[in-house]
Amino acid sequence: MTTPENTRRVLHLADLSRELDQAVTDLGRYEATAVEAEGDYKVARAHAMKEASGPMDLRKAEADIECDELFRTWGKAAALVTMQRAHIRALHTRIDVGRTIQATARAEVNLAGLGT
């Protein structure tokens, strides 16, 4: 037996599934951006350390100062990956909850003898 509520639930689950697909695609793009940002930072820092003079601690400090913006860009890209993974986990949970609600409603309809 199909009810407007059942139809709404099915449509909502379909919307969540599409959102999950897009979130996974976005995650791939964010991960690629984070890898590039990390590489840019590490290469720039290595060049900065190579060009600096003096004791190792001083060279590291100079390289960190010179590469601060790249380090922050990398950190923000990594944070975006972390946030997207959390979003994907939340979508999985919402889909599981929706499926459970749908299955419960279907079982209640069957128990009431109204199912097909």
C-alpha positions, 0 to 999 in steps of 0.5 A: 500500500502506497501512502503519500508519507511512504512516497515522501520518504522514498523521495527523501532517501533518493535525494539523500543518495544523490547528495551522498554521490555529490559529496563523494565526488566533492571529497575526491576533488578536495583531496586532490587540492589538499595533496597539491597544497601539501606538495606546494608547501613542502617544495617551497619550504625545502627550497627556502631551507636550502637557500637559508644560511646559518644553524639548522634551527634558524634555517627552519625558522626562516623557511617557516616564515617564508612559507607561512601562507602555503602552510595555511593553504595546505591546512585549510585544504586538509580541514575541508577534507576532514569536514567533507568526510564528516558530512559523508558519515552524516549522510550515511547515518541519515540514509540508514535512519530513513531506511529504518523508518521506511522498513518500520512503516512497511512492517506496521502496514503489513501487521495491520493487514493493509499491505499488498 
